Amino acid sequence: MAAMSLRPPRRPDAGFPLRAGVDELAVEIMAEKASALERAGRKAEQSLATLAAAAREDPARAPLVRTAADALYAYLIQRELMGFRRHADVFERLRPPPEVVAKLGAR
């Protein structure tokens, strides 16, 4: 009787063995990153909309500016984690006011 050896299954279209557990983990990580990107984008949009609805003279506007800046910054960081290094499209689409852009970055 010949000795049997175990080999990992092969992906029919790629011709290389699947790394059991690793491919599934990579898919899960990518799905979580995409979900986090969506949540961060939604939060940035909502905080900018809340800020836009506030009157310029409103004393409660300063915390809204900080909240919008923090949310936009988190969104930009999440995009960078996903490999999106250019953010011009974000600024074009969301059009954050200059007061928010001035507060972006590390404190």
C-alpha positions in Angstrom: 0.0 0.0 0.0 1.4 3.4 -1.0 1.8 6.1 1.6 -0.7 9.0 1.3 0.3 12.6 1.7 -2.0 15.4 2.5 -1.8 18.5 0.4 -3.9 21.7 0.8 -6.8 22.0 -1.7 -6.0 23.8 -4.9 -8.0 26.7 -6.3 -9.1 25.5 -9.7 -8.7 28.9 -11.3 -5.4 29.9 -9.8 -3.3 26.8 -9.7 -1.8 27.4 -6.3 -2.9 25.9 -2.9 -5.3 27.7 -0.7 -3.8 28.6 2.7 -6.5 27.2 4.9 -7.8 29.8 7.3 -5.6 32.6 6.0 -7.8 33.5 2.9 -10.9 33.5 5.0 -9.3 35.7 7.6 -8.1 38.1 4.9 -11.7 38.3 3.5 -13.0 39.0 7.0 -10.5 41.7 7.6 -11.2 43.4 4.3 -14.9 43.3 4.9 -14.5 44.9 8.3 -12.3 47.6 6.9 -14.9 48.3 4.2 -17.6 48.4 6.8 -15.5 50.8 9.0 -14.9 53.0 6.0 -18.7 53.2 5.3 -19.4 54.1 8.9 -16.7 56.7 9.0 -18.0 58.3 5.8 -21.5 58.3 7.0 -20.5 59.9 10.3 -18.5 62.6 8.5 -21.4 63.4 6.2 -23.8 63.6 9.1 -21.6 65.8 11.2 -21.0 68.2 8.3 -24.7 68.3 7.6 -25.4 69.1 11.3 -22.8 71.9 11.1 -24.3 73.3 7.9 -27.7 73.5 9.6 -26.3 75.5 12.5 -26.4 79.3 12.3 -23.0 81.0 12.0 -23.7 83.1 15.1 -24.8 80.1 17.2 -22.6 79.8 20.3 -23.0 76.0 20.0 -21.3 76.0 16.6 -17.7 75.6 18.0 -18.3 72.1 19.3 -20.0 71.2 16.0 -16.9 72.3 14.1 -14.7 70.2 16.3 -17.0 67.2 15.9 -17.1 67.6 12.1 -13.3 67.9 11.9 -12.8 64.8 14.1 -15.3 62.8 12.0 -13.7 64.0 8.7 -10.2 63.2 10.0 -11.3 59.7 11.1 -12.8 59.1 7.6 -9.6 60.3 5.9 -7.5 58.0 8.1 -9.8 55.0 7.4 -9.4 55.7 3.7 -5.7 55.7 4.0 -5.9 52.3 5.8 -7.7 51.0 2.8 -5.0 52.3 0.4 -6.8 55.5 -0.8 -4.0 58.1 -0.5 -5.6 60.9 -2.5 -8.4 62.7 -0.8 -9.3 65.4 -3.3 -12.5 63.5 -4.2 -13.6 63.5 -0.6 -13.2 67.3 -0.3 -14.9 67.8 -3.6 -17.9 65.7 -2.6 -18.3 66.7 1.0 -17.1 70.3 0.6 -16.2 70.9 4.3 -16.1 74.5 5.3 -12.6 76.1 5.8 -13.1 76.2 9.6 -13.4 72.4 9.6 -10.4 71.9 7.3 -8.3 74.2 9.5 -9.0 71.9 12.5 -8.0 68.6 10.7 -5.0 66.7 12.0 -3.4 65.6 15.2 -4.0 67.7 18.3 
